[in-house]
Amino acid sequence: MIRQAKGKTPRRPPPKKPSNNQKDPVGVYCRVRPLGAEDVECCIEVISNTTIQLHAPDGLKANRNGEFKETQYSFKKVFGIKTTQGELFEDVAKPLVEDIIHCKNGLLFTYGVTGSGKTYTMTGSPGQGGLLPRSLDMIFNSIGPYQAKRYVFKPDDKNGMEVQNQVDALLDRQKRDSQTTVPKTPTTRRIDPEFADMISPEEACKADGVDEDSSYSVFVSYIEIYNNYIYDLLEETPIDPIKPKWNGAGTPLRNNTEFIPPQSKILREDQNHNMYVAGCTEVEVKSTEEAFEVFWRGQKKRRIANTQLNRESSRSHSVFIIKLAQAPLDADGDNVLQDKNQVNVSQLCLVDLAGSERTSRTRAEGSRLREAGNINQSLMTLRTCIEVLRENQMCGTNKMVPYRDSKVTHLFKNYFDGEGKVRMVVCVNPKADDYEETLLVMRFAEMTQEVEVARPVDRPICGFAAGRRQRNQAFKEELTRRLEECGGPVDESPTVLNQLLQSFPPLPPCVISGPNDDVTLPRLIEALEKRHKIRHMMIEEYNKTAKMLKSVLQEQDSNLLSKENFIQEQRGKLGEKEKMIQNQKNEIDRLEKKSKMLEYKIDILQKTTNIYEEDKRSLQQELESREQRLQREMSEKRRVETRMQGIVTDAKLKWEKECERRVNAKQLEMQNKLWVKDEKLKQLKAIVTEGKTENRQPQRPSRENDKVPAKRSASPSPVPTGPPVRPLHRRSHSAGGERWVDHKPTTNVDLDTVLQPNIPNAIKVNAPNEKALSKCDKYVLTHQEVASDGEIQTKLIKGEVFKTRGGGQAVQFTDIETLKQENPVASSRKRRSSGTGPDGETMEGDWTDVETRCSVALEMRAGSNLGPGYQHHGYPKRRKP
């Protein structure tokens, strides 16, 4: 069988409460106690009745390098050192007492550093009663004539109140009177001198607008929250003389019968989702003295607990709860209406919070340190709840308020949810030693003022006619007056029966003188008959008067009912008007919020528009700058295109000239080949003809014949056709008498070679012109180009200058010399000879090493295949024989 897990009991939905959009901020007041006799330096100054200013002590300024400055804090009202307890009560607690009488809840707590005057503000001293005794006195002064008899109202142990009938209430009163431990009427007992004369009769006050058609009863309870546990200070613990008792330190108590620590209580939630202390003792009191005696009994028990358990009273929170139960009278105005739903219970909680202090300053250890930690934790939870409430209200968030983290906040969470007014009295000590703690208290108080609590709504009342108690009292007084009028003037007697008996005629003497006395009895019978007639007359008069009074009362009741109906009708109309006004107010608030939201959106849109306008202007400026830059680039492009077109045209002309030159060179090369062949044929013919010469004597060959035949210059001979050309010549090293035109373009690169072309008596030009050519007969062009191996080689293109038939100057190129630089280390740049050694291995040529190359002469020969008719030839240096 599968067993299903037991689910949680579903939470009951909360009862519908009357909606109220009106909210009031938490009322925070500040009270400054006088400076002690041993204190010298003061750190608090009262600026006005709503502002105080904190001054950092001189020592603290020196230690913190002047970090703390003078700060001001504002409150609803500030009470200086000369403020009396009565003035404080008038402004702070009196409105809360008036609310509790009119079925509204209230919460008042004191907060501050240890020794700042919290307990004195709440309790007071003989002759200077605090907020608590003055609140009790005002309540009983207001409801004194309208209090119900004891035990008519009875707590139901579920934070509710029941109404008992007269019989049950009488039995409970008899049971109470039979107990010897319960004192008798409060007026007959002896007043404790510790709380006697708390309030002088001159300072007594009472509330206005008390409902006279209701009955009231006051219940008080007194609890203590210590180390986050709740204890009932009014609970009567039975004494066990056998079982030893132990305190919190683990040691037995000094007197086993003196004190038994009470059991901790738990918090529960009633049917209206209000928190209450389950099992807490609620004592019904009928006077201020009795209520304050109950409070003082709890105070004594608290002192005994502190003494036995070795703890301080400032380490715990004390809560004194005043409950006021009220119910309407019935239609006759004699008894309380027996309807639990018509019972209204309002309460006023007076809380004396524990002192806020730093453990580092108090130097607490052990259990004291744990106590201080729990107190600081509960106060920190209170601050956290206030911060979350303020953030939810100001920022529109919906964060969960951590009420359950502490018993104090969990107990009073309903007040912050709109169940009543909340007020706080911040007590401060102006001495300089408490400056840092006071600064934290001021910050918390300033933050608390920003929290708003929903305003409590008025509770509905019963539908009976008002003034029932007064009508019943008036009826009794009228009946007494009518009875007095019927019997004439009578002496004052304690009862109406004596007045009626005295209204009859006096009886004659009843002593019979003898058996023949016929006068006494007839006289007595006549007197009795007169009395009987008077009695019948009085009965008839009484019935007539009663009927007349009944008719008058019925008429008055009918008039009153008609008036009440009219009033109810007017109230209904007024309620409709108020609802209409409230709806209009809500609509106005909604429209105002919408208007503010639209204004806010308009501001945002205006700011956005301004930002976009600025962006537009910046983009326009950037666009203009880019257009200008584009125009400059376009003009530069056109300029570059024009320049490139010129360069292309120049290059085209240059290559056309180069092609023409190469064609001419090729033609010249072919002509030179034909000329060489002709010369060879001529030489062969000369040799043949020379062999046929007869009788020729052989001659010794000269030394010159042993020489290596001279090579022809690489410069080709001019073509026979065309204008006359000068004969070919070999490279001359002694041409100092000739003038040269040295043409060196500006694009040439200077080389750091040993061999440099140096032509003396030359005219150096960057571009040839006719003037320079007319003065010289030789022309040389220095040309540089990159060889196939990546090195730069320099060519000296030489030519002869001659005059043309038209009178101009022309150059005919005849020779080319080449200057090339190579790296002897790099193996890839050496040229190897195609010859082979004796073993058939390839060997390097002799001219490939650097020394040989530096000693050879460079010549060009026509008919080479390395270029346009040009080739390098190296000859070894001629050595002396």
Secondary structure, 3 states (H helix, E strand, C coil): CCCCCCCCCCCCCCCCCCCCCCEEECEEEEEECCCCCCCCCECEEECCCCEEEECCCHHHHHHCCCCCCCEEEECCEEECCCCCHHHHHHHCCHHHHHHHHCCCEEEEEEEECCCCCHHHHHCEECCEECHHHHHHHHHHHHHHHHECCCCCEEECCCCCEEECCHHHHHHHHHHHHHCCCCCCCHHHCCCCCCCCCCCCHHHCCCCCCCCCCEEEEEEEEEEEEECCEEEECCCCCCCCCCCCCECCCCCECCCCCCCCCCCEECEEECCCCCEEECCCCCEEECCHHHHHHHHHHHHHHHHHHHHHCCCCHHHCEEEEEEEEEEEEECCCCCCECCCHHHCEEEEEEEEECCCCCCHHHHCCCCHHHHHHHHHHHHHHHHHHHHHHHHHHHHHCCCCCCCHHHCHHHHHCHHHHHHHEEEEEEEEECCEHHHHHHHHHHHHHHHHHCCCEEECCCCCCCCCCCCCHHHHHHHHHHHHHHHHHHHCCCCCCCCCHHHHHHHHCCCCCCCCCCCCCCCCHHHHHHHHHHHHHHHHHHHHHHHHHHHHHHHHHHHHHHHHHHHHHHHHHHHHHHHHHHHHHHHHHHHHHHHHHHHHHHHHHHHHHHHHHHHHHHHHHHHHHHHHHHHHHHHHHHHHHHHHHHHHHHHHHHHHHHHHHHHHHHHHHHHHHHHHHHHHHHHHHHHHHHHHHHHHCCCCCCCCCCCHHHHCCCCCCCCCCCCCCCCCCCCCCCCCCCCCCCCCEEEECCCCCCCCCCCCCCCCCCEEEECCCCHHHHHHCCEEEEEEEEECCCCCEEEEEEEEEEEECCCCCEEEEEEEEEEEECCCCCCHHHCCCCCCECCCCCECCCHHHCHHHHHCCEEEECCCCCCCCCCCEEEECCCCCC
